[in-house]
């Protein structure tokens, strides 16, 4: 059934043009397709995700999507240089130092996109 099938996240956007500019211009991801229901971006290893317009964007308080990277502190530094704002945590098991947390030996961090969605960058 669903085993071995690709998963394609969907991210809500209050302002689709603003979200497209963020993922295309700031993050550097190519637009794969413009559809009636939103914009599809491609990322690495055949993955992609949909950004779609809705008034409910930014209401979730959980991580909506994660990028798997080899060197999270470096990625976080480079994204910060492009103006991406990372979240800082100091509660429970999660504590960040310079926006980097370490969980089960893996480093990473979280930022919000222009629509308030929480996106992670983690090694693994």
Number of C-alpha atoms within 10 A of each C-alpha: 4 6 5 6 7 10 10 12 14 16 24 23 24 17 15 18 11 14 23 23 14 17 17 15 12 14 16 11 17 15 17 14 12 12 10 7 10 19 21 21 19 16 15 10 6 7 12 19 18 21 20 21 18 14 10 11 17 20 12 12 9 10 13 16 17 16 14 14 16 12 15 22 20 12 17 24 15 13 16 14 10 12 10 18 16 21 16 17 16 10 8 6 9 12 16 17 11 13 19 23 22 16 12 5 8 12 19 25 26 23 21 17 20 21 19 18 21 22 20 21 22 24 19 13
